[in-house]
Amino acid sequence: MPEMLTGWVHGNTITLESSVPPLEGKRVLVRIEPAEDSEATLAADVQARLWQAWAERSAGADRG
């Protein structure tokens, strides 16, 4: 069941490039290490999706 995901660290928040397995409410182990440059390059569609999600969360935070 272990799965390796990559993402970006912003303070104490980690934005993952893909969805996590259904682990809601379960304790998980998180290992943090720098990704190689080739691993850290996002495809254009992934980058667009992440920016859209960020913008939607930011807009929601402004409302309430």
C-alpha positions, 0 to 999 in steps of 0.5 A: 500500500505504500505510495510515493508522491511528490509536491511542493512545501509552503511553510507547514503545508505540502501541496501534492501533485496528485491525489492521495489514496483513501486514508481519511482519518488514518495516521500516516508516515510522511518522509520529506526529502528534496526531489531531483530536478527531473522529478520536480518538473511539472507537466503543463497540465499538472501545473495548470490544475495546481494553480487553479486549485490554489486560486479556488482555495484562496478565493474561498478563504477571502469569502469566509 
